[in-house]
Amino acid sequence: MANIRLMEKKDLETVMQQMLRLKHLNEEFDPLLKVSIGNDKEVAEKVTKMIDDTENHICLVAEENNRVIGMLMSEIIFRIYYDPKYEARIREFYVMPEFRSKGTGVKLIEKLRELSSKRNIKMVTAEFPSLNLLASNFYKSIDFKELIKIYSKIN
């Protein structure tokens, strides 16, 4: 059974590999999500900042037998016009294929909800490609509801 803990800098390489797998999966859903290459340094800097910035981010890993098998990165957002005032928005969420449908993803989200609640953050949201039906079905299965849509057009 997976152990869920806060992400640490020692997890950076594995998390970056999982993020790249996630982004390639997203690319399959929509060509507007084409993965850029050669930006490992910038990605490492961004992820490191998110790990360090615990005021504005909650970053978690799922670990089994000392191996990171999944990750979740969320951003704390101030909702000036709405109540509740704060949300933890899941920006990156990935579980290795062989560990899916075994409760790992649910455990990551439960831990995020627990840590958010301790900070009086009452809402958890998730951002993912519209055509990712796997993600959509997963969130619906744990009682998330669709909240907002974003449309795009490239000039």
C-alpha positions in Angstrom: 0.0 0.0 0.0 1.3 3.4 -1.0 2.6 5.9 1.6 1.7 9.5 0.9 4.1 12.3 1.9 5.2 15.8 1.1 7.4 16.0 -2.0 11.1 16.7 -1.3 13.9 17.8 -3.5 15.3 14.3 -3.6 12.1 13.4 -5.6 12.9 15.9 -8.3 14.2 13.5 -11.0 11.4 11.0 -10.6 8.7 13.7 -10.5 10.1 15.3 -13.6 10.0 11.9 -15.4 6.4 11.4 -14.4 5.5 15.0 -15.4 6.9 14.4 -18.8 4.9 11.1 -19.2 1.8 13.1 -18.1 2.5 15.9 -20.6 3.0 13.3 -23.4 -0.3 11.8 -22.5 -1.9 15.2 -22.6 -0.4 15.7 -26.0 -2.3 12.6 -27.2 -5.6 14.3 -26.2 -5.0 17.6 -28.0 -2.3 18.9 -30.4 -2.5 22.3 -28.7 -0.8 20.5 -25.8 2.4 19.7 -27.8 5.3 19.0 -25.4 8.2 21.3 -25.8 11.6 19.7 -25.5 15.0 20.9 -24.1 13.6 22.8 -21.1 14.6 20.4 -18.3 16.5 23.1 -16.5 13.5 25.4 -16.4 11.1 22.6 -15.4 13.5 21.6 -12.6 13.6 25.2 -11.4 9.8 25.5 -11.4 9.2 22.2 -9.6 11.9 23.1 -7.0 10.2 26.5 -6.4 6.9 24.7 -6.0 8.3 22.3 -3.5 9.9 25.1 -1.5 6.9 27.5 -1.7 4.7 25.6 0.9 2.6 28.7 1.4 1.3 28.7 -2.2 1.7 25.0 -3.1 1.0 21.6 -1.7 3.1 18.9 -3.5 2.8 15.2 -2.6 4.2 11.9 -3.7 3.0 8.4 -3.4 5.7 6.0 -2.5 5.9 2.2 -2.3 9.0 0.3 -1.4 11.1 3.5 -1.5 9.9 4.2 -5.1 7.9 7.2 -6.1 4.9 5.8 -7.9 2.8 8.9 -8.2 2.7 12.6 -7.6 0.3 15.5 -7.1 1.2 19.2 -7.3 -1.4 21.8 -6.3 -1.4 25.6 -6.2 -3.3 27.5 -3.6 -5.5 30.1 -5.3 -7.1 33.1 -3.7 -10.7 33.5 -5.0 -11.4 37.1 -4.3 -14.9 37.1 -5.7 -16.1 33.8 -4.2 -16.6 31.8 -1.1 -14.8 29.7 -0.1 -11.9 32.2 -0.5 -9.2 29.7 -1.1 -8.9 26.6 -3.3 -6.1 24.0 -3.7 -6.0 23.5 -7.5 -4.4 20.3 -8.7 -2.1 21.3 -11.6 -0.1 18.1 -12.0 -1.3 14.6 -11.1 0.1 11.3 -12.2 0.1 7.7 -11.0 2.3 5.1 -12.7 0.1 2.9 -14.9 0.8 -0.3 -12.9 -0.4 1.4 -9.7 -3.7 2.8 -11.1 -7.0 1.5 -10.0 -5.5 0.5 -6.6 -6.4 3.5 -4.6 -3.2 5.4 -5.0 -4.8 8.4 -6.7 -7.6 8.6 -4.2 -5.0 8.5 -1.4 -3.1 11.4 -2.9 -6.3 13.5 -3.1 -7.4 12.5 0.4 -4.0 13.7 1.7 -4.3 16.9 -0.2 -7.8 17.5 1.2 -6.5 16.7 4.7 -3.6 19.2 4.4 -5.8 21.8 2.8 -8.4 21.5 5.5 -5.7 22.1 8.2 -5.0 25.4 6.4 -8.7 26.3 6.3 -8.7 25.7 2.5 -12.2 24.3 1.9 -12.1 23.6 -1.9 -10.0 21.3 -4.0 -10.2 21.5 -7.8 -8.4 19.8 -10.6 -7.2 21.1 -14.0 -6.7 18.7 -16.9 -7.3 18.5 -20.6 -11.0 18.5 -21.6 -10.6 15.4 -23.8 -9.0 13.3 -21.0 -12.0 11.1 -20.2 -9.9 9.0 -17.9 -9.3 12.0 -15.6 -12.9 13.2 -16.0 -14.3 9.8 -15.0 -11.8 9.5 -12.1 -12.8 12.9 -10.6 -16.5 12.2 -11.1 -16.1 8.9 -9.3 -14.8 10.7 -6.2 -17.6 13.3 -6.3 -15.9 16.2 -8.0 -18.1 18.2 -10.3 -17.4 20.2 -13.5 -16.9 23.8 -12.6 -15.4 25.9 -15.4 -14.4 25.5 -19.0 -11.5 27.2 -20.8 -11.5 27.6 -24.6 -8.6 28.5 -26.8 -7.7 29.6 -30.3 -4.2 30.0 -31.6 -3.6 33.2 -33.7 
